[in-house]
Amino acid sequence: MKQVLLLSVCLLLAMGCTSPDTASTEATTQQSPTSEQEKVSEKQLRHVVLFKFKEEATPEDIARVEQAFAALPGQIPEIQDFEWGTNNSPEGLDKGFTHCFLLTFGSEADRETYLPHPAHKAFGEVLKPQLEDVLVIDYWAKK
C-alpha cells in the first residue's frame, strides 16, 4: 500500500512539472500577432513607373532625371522603399521603355500624399522635357 501511495505522489509531482503554465501560455498568445494581423502589417502598395525617353535626350539629361527621382525618398517620408534600374531583358519586348522605378508605400494614404507632394511635382519638371512616354502601374504586393 505504501508503494502505491508513493508511486501516486511521484506521478502527481511528475504531471505537475510537465503541465503547461496557463498564465504563461495566455501571455504568449496575447503577445504573438495572429497571422491575419501579420498579413495586414505586411501589406505594401507598389508603384511601378516606366520611362521611355525622347531620342534627343542626352545621357546627361537622363542622369539628371535618375538623380532627381532617386532623391525623392529623402524628401518624401511616405516612400518606404525605392529602387530602380535600366532594362536588360533579352526578349526585346520593352517597347522603348528603358528605366523602371519601384516605390513602396504602406497605404493608399501614403501614395495620396506622395502624388501632389511639391518634391514630386518638382521632379516632374525635371522629367517632362526628356520624356517621350510613361507607364505607371500600382498594385498591392502578394506573397
N, C-alpha and C positions, 0 to 999 in steps of 0.2 A: 504494500500500500504506500509506504514511504517513497518507493521508487517511482510509482505512478504520479504521486503528488510532486516530486522533484522534477520529473520529466515534464509535467504540465506547466510548472512555473518556468522552467527553461524555455519551453515552447512559446509561452506568452511573452517572455522577455525578447526572444528572437523575433517574434512577429512585431513587437513594438518598435524594435530597432529598424526594421525594414519597411514599415508602413510609411507612406508619403505624409509629409507635414502639410496639412491642408492650408494653413495660413501662408506658408511659403509658396505653395502651388498657386494660390489665388493671386498673390502679389506678382508672381512671374507672369501669369496670364494677363493681368491688367497692364503690365509694363510692355508686353510684346504686342506690337500692332498686328491687326488681322491682315490677312493677305489682301483684302479689299482696301484697307487703309493704305497699305503699301502701294497698291496699284494707283490710287488717287494721287499720292505724293510723287509718284514716278512719272506722271503724265507730262509729256513735253510736246509743245507745239513747235513744229519745224517750219521754217520759212526759207524756201529754196529760190534763189534768184540766179537766172542765167543771162549772160550778156553776149550780144553779138555787136562788135564794134564796127564803125564805119571804116571803109578801106583807107581813107586818108588819115585815120588816127595813127599817130606815130607811137613807137614803143614808149617814149617819154610820156605822151598823153595817157596811155593805158596804165603806166606805172603810177601816175598821179591818181587815177581812178582807184587802182588797187590800194594805194596807201590811204586814200580818203575813206574808203569802205572799211578797211582794217582798223581805222581809228575810232569807228563808231562805238564799239563795246566799251571803250574808255570814257565815252561821253554820254552813253545811254545805259543806265544801270539795269534796265529791264532785260537787256540782252544777257541771257545766262551763259551762252556758249556761241562761239563763232569760229568758222573755218572756211577756207576757200582753196581753190586750185584751178588749174587750167586743164582743158580737155586733153586726154592722151589715149582715147579709145581708138582701137584699130578698126572698128566697124564702119566708120565713115558715115554715121547717121546723125552727126551733130548739127546739121543744117546751118553751119556757120557760127554757132554759139561756141565761144572759146573759154569763157570764165563761168565758174559755178561758185556761188557763195551760199553757205548754210548757216542760218541763225537759229538759235533755240530760245524759246520763251516758255515761261512756266504757266502762262494763262493767256486767254484771249485779251484780257485787260492789259497785260504787258505789251502785247502786239499793238493794241489800240493806242497805247502811249507812244510807242516807237514810230508808228507811221507818220503822225503830224509833228514829231519832235523837230525842233529847229536844227539840230545837228544832222538829222536825216534829210531835211529839206536842203540844207547847205550842201550835203553830199550830192543831191540831185542836180544842183547847179554845176558841180564839177563834172558829173557824168554826162549830162544832156548833150553837150556839143560833140561828144565822141561816140554816142550810142546810135546804132542802127536799129536794134531790136532788143526786147527784153521779154523774158518768160518768167513768171512767178507762180509757184505752187506752194500752198501751205497745207500741212496735214498734222494730225495727232499721231505721234510715233507709237507703233505697236511692236511688242517683242514677243 
